[in-house]
Structure formats: C-alpha cells, structure tokens
Amino acid sequence: MIPRDLQPDRLLSAYASGIFPMAMEDDELGWFAPDPRAIIPLDAFRVTRSLRQVCRKPVFDITVDKSFEAVIAACAQRDEETWISAEIVDAYTELHRLGFAHSVESWCAGELVGGLYGVALRGVFCGESMFHRQTDASKVAMVYLVERLRERGYQLLDVQFMTDHLRRFGAVEIPRSEYEKRLSKALEVEVTFTD
C-alpha cells in the first residue's frame, strides 16, 4: 500500500516544487531540495570516446519502459544502504502506471544488465537512480536518455546530488534559486517522454 505522503498527486506536486523523497533510516520518509542542486545541461552532456565506441557497437539493446519494475528493483538492491524502500518502489511503480515515471533498460543477450529510472514532468526529467550488472550498461542507458530528452524538447535534466560519476557526464551544481528558475521554465514546456 502506498502511504498518503507518496500518493501520485503529492509526489507530482513535490517534483513541480523542486522537492523529492528518499527513505531514511527505518524507512522513515525524508523530503529534499538540495542547495546546490546537480543538473546535467543537455547541451553540455559529455560522452567519452570509449563510451561513444561502445554505443556504436551492437553490445546492448536499449528499450524504454519495457521493465520498469525490474529496473527500480535492481536500483534498490545495493550492497550499501539504499534510499529506495518498498513504499518508494510501490509509489514510483504507480507513477509509471500513470505515465510519469519511466525507465531506460540495457539488455545483453536477452538479459537486463543495466538501466535507470526517473520522473518526467512536462519539460523536466528528474533522474532517480541507475544500476549496472555489466560494464557500461548504465552509461549507455544514460546516453540514450539524453538523446531522447534532446530529441523531444526537454529543457532540464535534474540529477539531484553531484557524484564523480555524474560529473564525468558534464553534471554541474547550481544554486537552488537558479534551479527553481530553470524548473519553472521547463514546466511551461509540453513534451512527452513516450508517444
């Protein structure tokens, strides 16, 4: 059962305000609006030469929304502590059913080996988590995601917190006030992640 705090209307309202939830210790829910906020500027996305070569080879088959539940479950299965509780899984699976949460999957020989998921709301895509079971599988999914966002006219790729991994893709940190301005503009754009 999805708790009241994670009902779809509450979640979507939070994302439209620049706020997102994470499960804390004992699965207690926390709400976050980081300052600074990490984003990947779509026009400054960086792909290394080696990753570009991997993308050109027929190593991975990429799909969209084929196995959302498997992707979020894989993202939640970490050796270290995870912020993706069972309630978060249920809530985002419902958002997926309603057409707001999406996944990009990387397959190799018919097996799911990597992917990512996030929330699409008008012209913003809020990346939530990614996983890989094979080298470069999640990176190739990220490249595909950015290409899709560019093609469809998205304005903002929110990645929440900076990591070394995201920095290699060109992620930058901006003040929350600047993030809120960009978010407001992105929410004026009517685009869709899937047809």
C-alpha positions, 0 to 999 in steps of 0.5 A: 500500500502506498502511504498518503505522503507518496500518493501520485498527486503529492509526489507530482506536486513535490517534483513541480516544487523542486522537492523529492523523497528518499527513505531514511533510516527505518524507512522513515520518509525524508523530503529534499531540495538540495542547495546546490542542486546537480543538473546535467545541461543537455547541451553540455552532456559529455560522452567519452570516446570509449563510451561513444565506441561502445554505443556504436557497437551492437553490445546492448539493446536499449528499450524504454519502459519495457521493465520498469519494475525490474529496473527500480528493483535492481536500483534498490538492491545495493550492497550499501544502504539504499534510499529506495524502500518498498513504499518508494518502489510501490509509489514510483511503480504507480507513477509509471502506471500513470505515465510519469515515471519511466525507465531506460533498460540495457539488455545483453543477450536477452538479459537486463544488465543495466538501466535507470529510472526517473520522473518526467514532468512536462519539460523536466526529467528528474533522474532517480537512480541507475544500476549496472550488472555489466560494464557500461550498461548504465552509461549507455542507458544514460546516453540514450536518455539524453538523446531522447530528452534532446530529441523531444524538447526537454529543457532540464535534466535534474540529477539531484546530488553531484557524484564523480560519476555524474560529473564525468557526464558534464553534471554541474551544481547550481544554486537552488534559486537558479534551479527553481528558475530553470524548473519553472521554465521547463514546466511551461514546456509540453513534451512527452517522454513516450508517444 
